[in-house]
């Protein structure tokens, strides 16, 4: 990955985390964290990996993001003023849940 893409990823991650914190209205007790940002080399798409707590609210968060995606995209575009601004693709990061499953399986084997 080029240094330029890494800087863009870092900038998008920081800016989007602030935007989500301010502009996305979630239920009380639901927390959303931007875990990782991965932008394609041609700057057309950016995958945003998100962590949701509590995990049972994942579907609710996905639906909320789907509704607010255009608004979030516009807000990010105004903040960054870069061309082209990659289209956002939100993806829930379930690495922690998988790790818990594997850990449980390993404990059961012992």
Phi and psi in degrees as GROMACS dihedral restraints (atoms count N, CA, C in turn):
[ dihedral_restraints ]
;  ai    aj    ak    al  type     phi  dphi    fc
    3     4     5     6     1   -74.0    20    10
    4     5     6     7     1   159.5    20    10
    6     7     8     9     1   -63.8    20    10
    7     8     9    10     1   -35.2    20    10
    9    10    11    12     1   -62.2    20    10
   10    11    12    13     1   -46.3    20    10
   12    13    14    15     1   -63.9    20    10
   13    14    15    16     1   -39.2    20    10
   15    16    17    18     1   -61.5    20    10
   16    17    18    19     1   -41.9    20    10
   18    19    20    21     1   -65.6    20    10
   19    20    21    22     1   -41.7    20    10
   21    22    23    24     1   -62.9    20    10
   22    23    24    25     1   -44.5    20    10
   24    25    26    27     1   -57.4    20    10
   25    26    27    28     1   -45.7    20    10
   27    28    29    30     1   -63.3    20    10
   28    29    30    31     1   -43.7    20    10
   30    31    32    33     1   -64.7    20    10
   31    32    33    34     1   -44.3    20    10
   33    34    35    36     1   -65.3    20    10
   34    35    36    37     1   -42.2    20    10
   36    37    38    39     1   -60.0    20    10
   37    38    39    40     1   -48.1    20    10
   39    40    41    42     1   -64.4    20    10
   40    41    42    43     1   -47.6    20    10
   42    43    44    45     1   -65.6    20    10
   43    44    45    46     1   -44.0    20    10
   45    46    47    48     1   -68.1    20    10
   46    47    48    49     1   -35.2    20    10
   48    49    50    51     1   -60.4    20    10
   49    50    51    52     1   -43.3    20    10
   51    52    53    54     1   -65.5    20    10
   52    53    54    55     1   -42.9    20    10
   54    55    56    57     1   -63.5    20    10
   55    56    57    58     1   -45.4    20    10
   57    58    59    60     1   -62.0    20    10
   58    59    60    61     1   -40.4    20    10
   60    61    62    63     1   -63.4    20    10
   61    62    63    64     1   -40.8    20    10
   63    64    65    66     1   -84.1    20    10
   64    65    66    67     1   -43.6    20    10
   66    67    68    69     1  -101.6    20    10
   67    68    69    70     1   -16.2    20    10
   69    70    71    72     1   -96.8    20    10
   70    71    72    73     1   116.8    20    10
   72    73    74    75     1   -94.4    20    10
   73    74    75    76     1   109.2    20    10
   75    76    77    78     1  -107.7    20    10
   76    77    78    79     1   162.7    20    10
   78    79    80    81     1   -57.4    20    10
   79    80    81    82     1   153.8    20    10
   81    82    83    84     1   -60.9    20    10
   82    83    84    85     1   131.0    20    10
   84    85    86    87     1    90.4    20    10
   85    86    87    88     1     2.2    20    10
   87    88    89    90     1  -103.0    20    10
   88    89    90    91     1   125.9    20    10
   90    91    92    93     1  -117.5    20    10
   91    92    93    94     1   140.8    20    10
   93    94    95    96     1  -127.0    20    10
   94    95    96    97     1   130.7    20    10
   96    97    98    99     1  -127.6    20    10
   97    98    99   100     1   134.2    20    10
   99   100   101   102     1   -82.7    20    10
  100   101   102   103     1   110.1    20    10
  102   103   104   105     1   -85.2    20    10
  103   104   105   106     1   -44.5    20    10
  105   106   107   108     1  -154.7    20    10
  106   107   108   109     1   151.5    20    10
  108   109   110   111     1  -128.6    20    10
  109   110   111   112     1   132.6    20    10
  111   112   113   114     1  -132.2    20    10
  112   113   114   115     1   108.6    20    10
  114   115   116   117     1  -101.1    20    10
  115   116   117   118     1   138.1    20    10
  117   118   119   120     1   -69.5    20    10
  118   119   120   121     1   157.2    20    10
  120   121   122   123     1   -62.6    20    10
  121   122   123   124     1   -30.0    20    10
  123   124   125   126     1   -87.3    20    10
  124   125   126   127     1     4.6    20    10
  126   127   128   129     1    61.2    20    10
  127   128   129   130     1    26.3    20    10
  129   130   131   132     1   -86.8    20    10
  130   131   132   133     1   -35.9    20    10
  132   133   134   135     1  -135.2    20    10
  133   134   135   136     1   147.7    20    10
  135   136   137   138     1  -129.6    20    10
  136   137   138   139     1   121.6    20    10
  138   139   140   141     1   -90.2    20    10
  139   140   141   142     1   127.4    20    10
  141   142   143   144     1  -107.6    20    10
  142   143   144   145     1   115.6    20    10
  144   145   146   147     1   -93.1    20    10
  145   146   147   148     1   124.0    20    10
  147   148   149   150     1  -119.0    20    10
  148   149   150   151     1   145.5    20    10
  150   151   152   153     1  -109.9    20    10
  151   152   153   154     1   133.6    20    10
  153   154   155   156     1  -115.8    20    10
  154   155   156   157     1   134.0    20    10
  156   157   158   159     1  -132.2    20    10
  157   158   159   160     1   129.5    20    10
  159   160   161   162     1   -72.9    20    10
  160   161   162   163     1   152.5    20    10
  162   163   164   165     1   -60.6    20    10
  163   164   165   166     1   -28.8    20    10
  165   166   167   168     1   -67.5    20    10
  166   167   168   169     1   -13.4    20    10
  168   169   170   171     1   -93.3    20    10
  169   170   171   172     1    10.9    20    10
  171   172   173   174     1   -57.5    20    10
  172   173   174   175     1   -46.9    20    10
  174   175   176   177     1   -62.3    20    10
  175   176   177   178     1   -42.1    20    10
  177   178   179   180     1   -59.8    20    10
  178   179   180   181     1   -44.4    20    10
  180   181   182   183     1   -65.5    20    10
  181   182   183   184     1   -41.8    20    10
  183   184   185   186     1   -59.8    20    10
  184   185   186   187     1   -43.4    20    10
  186   187   188   189     1   -65.7    20    10
  187   188   189   190     1   -40.6    20    10
  189   190   191   192     1   -63.8    20    10
  190   191   192   193     1   -44.1    20    10
  192   193   194   195     1   -63.6    20    10
  193   194   195   196     1   -38.6    20    10
  195   196   197   198     1   -61.4    20    10
  196   197   198   199     1   -41.9    20    10
  198   199   200   201     1   -68.9    20    10
  199   200   201   202     1   -37.8    20    10
  201   202   203   204     1   -95.7    20    10
  202   203   204   205     1     1.1    20    10
  204   205   206   207     1   -54.7    20    10
  205   206   207   208     1   -47.7    20    10
  207   208   209   210     1   -63.4    20    10
  208   209   210   211     1   -42.2    20    10
  210   211   212   213     1   -63.1    20    10
  211   212   213   214     1   -43.2    20    10
  213   214   215   216     1   -64.7    20    10
  214   215   216   217     1   -40.4    20    10
  216   217   218   219     1   -61.0    20    10
  217   218   219   220     1   -45.3    20    10
  219   220   221   222     1   -64.7    20    10
  220   221   222   223     1   -42.8    20    10
  222   223   224   225     1   -63.1    20    10
  223   224   225   226     1   -42.2    20    10
  225   226   227   228     1   -65.2    20    10
  226   227   228   229     1   -40.0    20    10
  228   229   230   231     1   -62.6    20    10
  229   230   231   232     1   -43.6    20    10
  231   232   233   234     1   -63.1    20    10
  232   233   234   235     1   -37.1    20    10
  234   235   236   237     1   -73.7    20    10
  235   236   237   238     1   -40.1    20    10
  237   238   239   240     1   -92.2    20    10
  238   239   240   241     1   -31.1    20    10
  240   241   242   243     1    49.8    20    10
  241   242   243   244     1    49.3    20    10
  243   244   245   246     1  -117.7    20    10
  244   245   246   247     1   151.0    20    10
  246   247   248   249     1  -128.4    20    10
  247   248   249   250     1   134.7    20    10
  249   250   251   252     1   -76.6    20    10
  250   251   252   253     1   149.0    20    10
  252   253   254   255     1   -88.9    20    10
  253   254   255   256     1   122.5    20    10
  255   256   257   258     1   -63.1    20    10
  256   257   258   259     1   147.4    20    10
  258   259   260   261     1   -74.2    20    10
  259   260   261   262     1   138.6    20    10
  261   262   263   264     1   -84.8    20    10
  262   263   264   265     1   133.9    20    10
  264   265   266   267     1  -125.2    20    10
  265   266   267   268     1   112.3    20    10
  267   268   269   270     1   -87.7    20    10
  268   269   270   271     1   138.3    20    10
  270   271   272   273     1  -141.5    20    10
  271   272   273   274     1   131.5    20    10
  273   274   275   276     1   -78.8    20    10
  274   275   276   277     1   129.3    20    10
  276   277   278   279     1   -88.4    20    10
  277   278   279   280     1   110.4    20    10
  279   280   281   282     1  -106.3    20    10
  280   281   282   283     1    23.9    20    10
  282   283   284   285     1   -58.8    20    10
  283   284   285   286     1   -43.0    20    10
  285   286   287   288     1   -65.5    20    10
  286   287   288   289     1   -40.6    20    10
  288   289   290   291     1   -64.2    20    10
  289   290   291   292     1   -41.2    20    10
  291   292   293   294     1   -64.2    20    10
  292   293   294   295     1   -40.9    20    10
  294   295   296   297     1   -62.3    20    10
  295   296   297   298     1   -40.0    20    10
  297   298   299   300     1   -63.3    20    10
  298   299   300   301     1   -41.5    20    10
  300   301   302   303     1   -61.5    20    10
  301   302   303   304     1   -46.5    20    10
  303   304   305   306     1   -63.7    20    10
  304   305   306   307     1   -41.8    20    10
  306   307   308   309     1   -62.0    20    10
  307   308   309   310     1   -40.9    20    10
  309   310   311   312     1   -64.9    20    10
  310   311   312   313     1   -42.7    20    10
  312   313   314   315     1   -61.8    20    10
  313   314   315   316     1   -43.7    20    10
  315   316   317   318     1   -63.8    20    10
  316   317   318   319     1   -38.2    20    10
  318   319   320   321     1   -65.8    20    10
  319   320   321   322     1   -39.6    20    10
  321   322   323   324     1   -66.0    20    10
  322   323   324   325     1   -30.4    20    10
  324   325   326   327     1   -69.9    20    10
  325   326   327   328     1   -29.4    20    10
